[in-house]
Amino acid sequence: QLELVESGGDVVEPGASLRLSCTASMNPLSDFAVGWFRQAPGKEREGLACISTSGDNLDYADEVKGRFTISRDNAKNTVYLQMNSLKPEDTAVYYCNRVVSNSPYYAWGQGTQVTVSS
């Protein structure tokens, strides 16, 4: 199984920005669509954004549309999630995963913690 590693999480104040990164061991990320997900304490994991293999097709959940941007650099084998105007309700562990038929494909990695607090 491909291992995906998330990074970039931090503790920030409301209104701040963060950029998360998702990299892959072994196989190139460019071979498949990738999504970002998050899980807040006491809540189910939810999908936030998805990007196609070429990067031409993007999809966002309503709650992050206009604030978050997913992108990929296949040369660097990395998928990014740029998060702007962060809110306390964005506090969660953020994960990336391969997406197949609109669903996550691999077992989840450790994720990266994002905390938005004043």
C-alpha positions in Angstrom: 0.0 0.0 0.0 1.1 3.5 -0.8 2.0 5.5 2.3 0.8 9.1 2.3 2.3 11.6 4.7 0.7 14.8 5.7 2.5 17.8 7.1 2.2 21.6 7.7 -0.3 21.6 10.6 0.1 24.2 13.3 -1.6 26.3 16.0 -2.7 29.6 14.5 -5.1 32.4 15.3 -8.4 33.0 13.5 -7.9 34.6 10.1 -4.5 33.1 9.6 -3.4 30.9 6.7 -1.7 27.6 6.5 -0.5 25.3 3.7 -0.6 21.6 4.2 1.4 19.2 2.1 0.8 15.6 1.2 3.6 13.5 -0.1 3.9 9.8 -1.0 6.4 7.1 -0.5 7.2 4.6 -3.3 4.7 5.3 -6.1 4.2 8.7 -7.6 1.1 10.7 -6.5 0.6 11.8 -10.1 -1.0 8.4 -10.9 -4.2 9.2 -9.1 -6.7 11.7 -7.8 -6.1 12.9 -4.3 -8.4 14.4 -1.7 -8.0 16.2 1.6 -10.2 15.2 4.5 -10.4 16.3 8.1 -11.8 14.9 11.4 -12.7 17.2 14.3 -13.0 15.9 17.8 -16.3 14.1 18.3 -17.2 14.3 14.6 -17.0 12.0 11.6 -14.2 12.5 9.0 -15.3 14.7 6.2 -14.1 15.3 2.7 -12.9 18.8 1.9 -11.3 18.9 -1.6 -10.3 16.7 -4.4 -7.9 17.1 -7.4 -7.7 15.0 -10.5 -4.4 13.5 -11.7 -3.8 16.4 -14.1 -4.9 19.0 -11.7 -7.5 20.3 -14.2 -10.6 19.1 -12.2 -11.1 20.4 -8.6 -13.9 19.9 -6.2 -14.6 21.5 -2.9 -17.0 21.0 0.0 -19.3 24.0 0.5 -17.8 24.8 4.0 -14.3 25.5 2.5 -15.2 26.7 -0.9 -13.6 30.1 -1.5 -11.2 29.7 1.5 -9.3 26.5 0.7 -7.4 25.7 -2.5 -6.1 22.3 -3.5 -3.3 22.0 -5.9 -0.6 19.6 -6.9 3.0 19.6 -8.1 3.6 16.3 -9.7 7.2 17.0 -10.2 7.6 17.3 -6.4 5.2 14.4 -5.8 3.1 16.6 -3.6 -0.5 17.7 -3.2 -1.2 20.9 -1.2 -4.1 22.4 0.6 -3.8 26.2 1.0 -6.1 27.3 3.8 -7.0 30.9 4.2 -9.2 32.8 6.6 -9.0 30.0 9.1 -11.8 29.7 11.7 -11.9 27.9 15.1 -14.3 25.4 13.5 -11.5 24.4 11.1 -9.7 22.8 14.0 -9.2 19.2 13.2 -6.7 16.5 12.1 -6.2 16.8 8.4 -5.6 13.8 6.1 -4.9 13.2 2.5 -5.8 10.1 0.6 -6.1 8.6 -2.9 -9.7 9.1 -4.1 -11.4 6.4 -6.2 -15.1 6.8 -7.1 -15.4 9.8 -4.8 -14.2 7.7 -1.8 -10.9 7.4 0.1 -9.0 4.4 -1.0 -6.1 3.6 1.4 -6.0 3.2 5.1 -5.6 6.5 6.9 -2.2 7.9 7.8 -1.4 9.9 10.9 -2.6 13.2 9.6 -1.5 16.6 10.6 -3.1 18.7 13.4 -4.5 22.1 12.7 -5.7 24.2 15.7 -7.3 27.6 15.2 -7.6 29.5 18.4 -7.1 32.9 19.8 
